[in-house]
Every structure is written in structure tokens, then in C-alpha cells.
Amino acid sequence: MELLRRGFQSLVQIHSKLIHKYYQHLYRKRKLRTFLMGVGSLYLLRRLSQLAMTLTPSLRRNLLGIYGEESWAIVTGVSDGIGKEFCIQLAKQKFNIAIIGRNAKQMDQLCLQLQGFGVQTKFIVADFNQGYEVDFYNKIYEQLHYLDISILVNNARVLETGQFEQTKMEDSFSMLRVNALSTLMMTKILINKLQNRIKKAAVITISSGLAYLPSPLVSVYSGTSAFTNYFTQSLSFTSQKIDFLSATPLSVKSKMDNTKDPDIIETSEFVRNVINDLREGKTHSFGSCRHRRQINFLLWRKQSVRNKARILLGNSIRGAQLETGRQEEVQQ
Ligand SMILES: NC(=O)c1ccc[n+]([C@@H]2O[C@H](COP(=O)([O-])OP(=O)(O)OC[C@H]3O[C@@H](n4cnc5c(N)ncnc54)[C@H](OP(=O)(O)O)[C@@H]3O)[C@@H](O)[C@H]2O)c1
């Protein structure tokens, strides 16, 4: 009888434990559901506000309002592609434009085109490959110091590809000077001026996705991309008055990119997205959702998968550069 009583007791205990567990489970499920619904609605709200911003430009914060009317944007490397597009989109927003590059004739023509948007322009001839000494940058500053500069776009780059041990030493030096040193020194000479403005200022650096996916055959370029990306993003932590933004796209249509990449994005789309990200106060931009998804996807994959993608990327950039070289030879 005692045995039966104990057996019955333990059955009752098991039953009440099961019921307790069941209610716990329901409670957790409800909590999880509430939590997921909360996250979902926040995400939806964010997407809807982004959509509203895209569809109604008047809702966006006016860039000139943030950085100051009559102010100047300085853009480096403007003969074509991304640099030229930055000049056009910023001039359309009524920033005066000062450009820095090697080719006076091309810059003169671009200035005429930009004046069509009703803004003032200026060009400075400078070959960043000659920027060995501080004096080189001081001379650039002397030509800019009287302007009310609000935006600096570090864009000039050279890309040389190939097996590192077979590349020319001068090409590696050139990539360091034009890609990395020019970004560092242009920011250095202008930072106090930007910091001391009444209105805010911005520094946009065009790095590349290789900053996150260093690849073979473009090892020096990958290194300079990582440098400019890290340099710009790290400055954003200490600066209250300057908005620093680093952009790390994959393929963007331009003379430098001759890939058959189906995920290549238009130059105008890239520049528009970077400017929108700056306006939203971001310190980093992939320049497109597609490139953000691709890079993030690879960064979360196993190392072997990531390495395969990096080898493909390096080979594709190398192939594209050889193709550009061949086309230029045919044209000459
Ligand atoms: N296109 C892409 O797929 C892609 C992808 C990722 C990142 N990016 C980045 O986007 C930026 C622009 O690329 P892009 O495709 O527009 O290239 P691009 O058309 O070749 O533009 C590069 C610019 O830099 C200038 N430059 C080169 N060497 C110079 C020097 N020594 N001194 C002064 N200026 C010099 C070039 O002027 P010259 O005409 O005088 O050579 C040109 O205006 C680069 O920073 C690149 O790393 C591009």
C-alpha cells in the first residue's frame, strides 16, 4: 500500500513538473515572440523611413545645410570615374568645387562643366606620386588655405596588379604614395581648418572592399585599402566636428574596372549611396546593399570559402587590369 502511495506521489510530482515546464515553455515562447515582433517592427520602421527618404528628397537633411552654404568641397583624382562623379553630385548640391589631379587640360574642362551648375571652381595640378616630402603638401595647402573648405574627398588611387615578387618596386612605391600617403597628408594639412569651422565638416575616403578581403595579385593595393579604411574610421571616434566616412565598395563601373562582374554597380549609384550614408551620420559605407551583403556574407564564412573568394577576386581584378591595358594599347 505504502509503495502504491509513493508511486502515486511521484506520478503527481512528475505531472506537476511537466505542467510547470509546459507553462515555462509557453512563457518563453511568448517572450520570444514579443521580442521578435519588437525587433521586426523596429526593422520595418527603419526600412520604411529609408524608403520615405529615398522617395522624397525634401525629407532628407540638406547637405549644404549641414556643412555650410558657399563652402568648398575638395576632391582628389578627378579625371574620370568616381572622383568626377563626386564633383558632379556635390556641385549639383551647390558646393563650390576644388579639384586636385595631374592633368590640367582635363581638369579645366571639368571645371567648365561644373560651373554649369552655378558653382565656383578651382583646380590644382599635383602628382601625388611626387609627394615625397611635407613641403609638397604644404604647397597644396597654400593654394587652398583661403577657401572655406567643408568636405574633403580622398579618391586618387593607382592600381598595379601582379605577383608581388614580379612587380616593379616603383609601382609599389607609387601605390603607397598615391593611395595611402595622399589620404593621410591631405587629411593632415586640412584637419585643423576643418575642425575650426563654425559648421560641421566631412572627410570621405574612397578605400575598397579589399580592405576586408585582402587578395592575391593585388597585395599592395589591398594593404593601402586597409590603411585608408582603418585610418579614416579610427579618426571618426575622436572628432566631434568632422564627419569621417570610409567607403569600401567592390566593383564600381569606371575605367579602372573592366570586370564582367554581374554585381558591378553604376558610379552614380555608388556616389549617391555614399553621400546618403554621410548624411545619415555613418562612418562607413559599402556604397551599395549588394556589396555590403557580399562582403558580410564572406566574412562570416569558413576561412577556406573566404580564401577561394579572395583568390577569385584577385584574379578578376588582375584580368580586368590586363584587359584595360590591352584596350588602351589598341586606342593609341
Ligand atoms: N572602380 C572600382 O571598381 C573600385 C572598386 C573599389 C574601390 N575603388 C576606389 O575608388 C576610387 C576611384 O576609383 P576609380 O575607379 O574612379 O578609378 P580611376 O578612374 O582610375 O580614378 C583614379 C583617379 O586617381 C587619379 N590619379 C592616379 N594617380 C594619380 C597621381 N599620381 N596624382 C594625382 N591623381 C592621380 C587618376 O587621375 P589620372 O587620370 O591622372 O590618372 C584618376 O582621376 C579609388 O580610390 C579606388 O580605389 C574603385
The ligand as an SDF file (V2000), in Angstrom:
LIG
                    3D

 48 52  0  0  0  0  0  0  0  0999 V2000
   36.2210   51.1990  -59.7700 N   0  0  0  0  0  0  0  0  0  0  0  0
   36.1330   50.2230  -58.8870 C   0  0  0  0  0  0  0  0  0  0  0  0
   35.6860   49.1340  -59.1730 O   0  0  0  0  0  0  0  0  0  0  0  0
   36.5910   50.4640  -57.4900 C   0  0  0  0  0  0  0  0  0  0  0  0
   36.3890   49.4530  -56.5590 C   0  0  0  0  0  0  0  0  0  0  0  0
   36.7990   49.6640  -55.2520 C   0  0  0  0  0  0  0  0  0  0  0  0
   37.3650   50.8570  -54.9030 C   0  0  0  0  0  0  0  0  0  0  0  0
   37.5630   51.8220  -55.8280 N   0  0  0  0  0  0  0  0  0  0  0  0
   38.1980   53.0660  -55.4080 C   0  0  0  0  0  0  0  0  0  0  0  0
   37.5350   54.1760  -55.9590 O   0  0  0  0  0  0  0  0  0  0  0  0
   38.4640   55.2390  -56.2000 C   0  0  0  0  0  0  0  0  0  0  0  0
   38.3250   55.7640  -57.6010 C   0  0  0  0  0  0  0  0  0  0  0  0
   38.4610   54.7160  -58.4790 O   0  0  0  0  0  0  0  0  0  0  0  0
   38.0400   54.8210  -59.9980 P   0  0  0  0  0  0  0  0  0  0  0  0
   37.5350   53.5080  -60.3490 O   0  0  0  0  0  0  0  0  0  0  0  0
   37.1960   56.0100  -60.2460 O   0  0  0  0  0  0  0  0  0  0  0  0
   39.4870   54.9480  -60.6540 O   0  0  0  0  0  0  0  0  0  0  0  0
   40.0830   55.8730  -61.7760 P   0  0  0  0  0  0  0  0  0  0  0  0
   39.0210   56.1780  -62.7560 O   0  0  0  0  0  0  0  0  0  0  0  0
   41.3290   55.2450  -62.2430 O   0  0  0  0  0  0  0  0  0  0  0  0
   40.4330   57.1650  -60.9320 O   0  0  0  0  0  0  0  0  0  0  0  0
   41.5700   57.2810  -60.2090 C   0  0  0  0  0  0  0  0  0  0  0  0
   41.9100   58.7520  -60.1870 C   0  0  0  0  0  0  0  0  0  0  0  0
   43.1210   58.9490  -59.4600 O   0  0  0  0  0  0  0  0  0  0  0  0
   43.9460   59.8070  -60.2270 C   0  0  0  0  0  0  0  0  0  0  0  0
   45.3700   59.5990  -60.0020 N   0  0  0  0  0  0  0  0  0  0  0  0
   46.0830   58.4990  -60.2740 C   0  0  0  0  0  0  0  0  0  0  0  0
   47.3790   58.7160  -59.9900 N   0  0  0  0  0  0  0  0  0  0  0  0
   47.4790   59.9780  -59.5300 C   0  0  0  0  0  0  0  0  0  0  0  0
   48.5680   60.7770  -59.0820 C   0  0  0  0  0  0  0  0  0  0  0  0
   49.8040   60.3150  -59.0780 N   0  0  0  0  0  0  0  0  0  0  0  0
   48.3110   62.0230  -58.6860 N   0  0  0  0  0  0  0  0  0  0  0  0
   47.0520   62.5190  -58.7000 C   0  0  0  0  0  0  0  0  0  0  0  0
   45.9910   61.8120  -59.1060 N   0  0  0  0  0  0  0  0  0  0  0  0
   46.2060   60.5510  -59.5320 C   0  0  0  0  0  0  0  0  0  0  0  0
   43.6150   59.4890  -61.6510 C   0  0  0  0  0  0  0  0  0  0  0  0
   43.9980   60.5600  -62.4720 O   0  0  0  0  0  0  0  0  0  0  0  0
   44.7730   60.3190  -63.8630 P   0  0  0  0  0  0  0  0  0  0  0  0
   43.7240   60.2990  -64.8960 O   0  0  0  0  0  0  0  0  0  0  0  0
   45.6940   61.4930  -63.9470 O   0  0  0  0  0  0  0  0  0  0  0  0
   45.4970   59.0140  -63.7900 O   0  0  0  0  0  0  0  0  0  0  0  0
   42.1190   59.3190  -61.5700 C   0  0  0  0  0  0  0  0  0  0  0  0
   41.4710   60.5460  -61.6890 O   0  0  0  0  0  0  0  0  0  0  0  0
   39.8220   54.6520  -55.9160 C   0  0  0  0  0  0  0  0  0  0  0  0
   40.1720   55.0720  -54.6540 O   0  0  0  0  0  0  0  0  0  0  0  0
   39.6060   53.1570  -55.9190 C   0  0  0  0  0  0  0  0  0  0  0  0
   40.4940   52.5310  -55.0260 O   0  0  0  0  0  0  0  0  0  0  0  0
   37.1840   51.6520  -57.1210 C   0  0  0  0  0  0  0  0  0  0  0  0
  1  2  1  0
  2  3  2  0
  2  4  1  0
  4  5  1  0
  4 48  2  0
  5  6  2  0
  6  7  1  0
  7  8  2  0
  8  9  1  0
  8 48  1  0
  9 10  1  0
  9 46  1  0
 10 11  1  0
 11 12  1  0
 11 44  1  0
 12 13  1  0
 13 14  1  0
 14 15  2  0
 14 16  1  0
 14 17  1  0
 17 18  1  0
 18 19  2  0
 18 20  1  0
 18 21  1  0
 21 22  1  0
 22 23  1  0
 23 24  1  0
 23 42  1  0
 24 25  1  0
 25 26  1  0
 25 36  1  0
 26 27  1  0
 26 35  1  0
 27 28  2  0
 28 29  1  0
 29 30  1  0
 29 35  2  0
 30 31  1  0
 30 32  2  0
 32 33  1  0
 33 34  2  0
 34 35  1  0
 36 37  1  0
 36 42  1  0
 37 38  1  0
 38 39  2  0
 38 40  1  0
 38 41  1  0
 42 43  1  0
 44 45  1  0
 44 46  1  0
 46 47  1  0
M  CHG  2   8   1  16  -1
M  END
$$$$
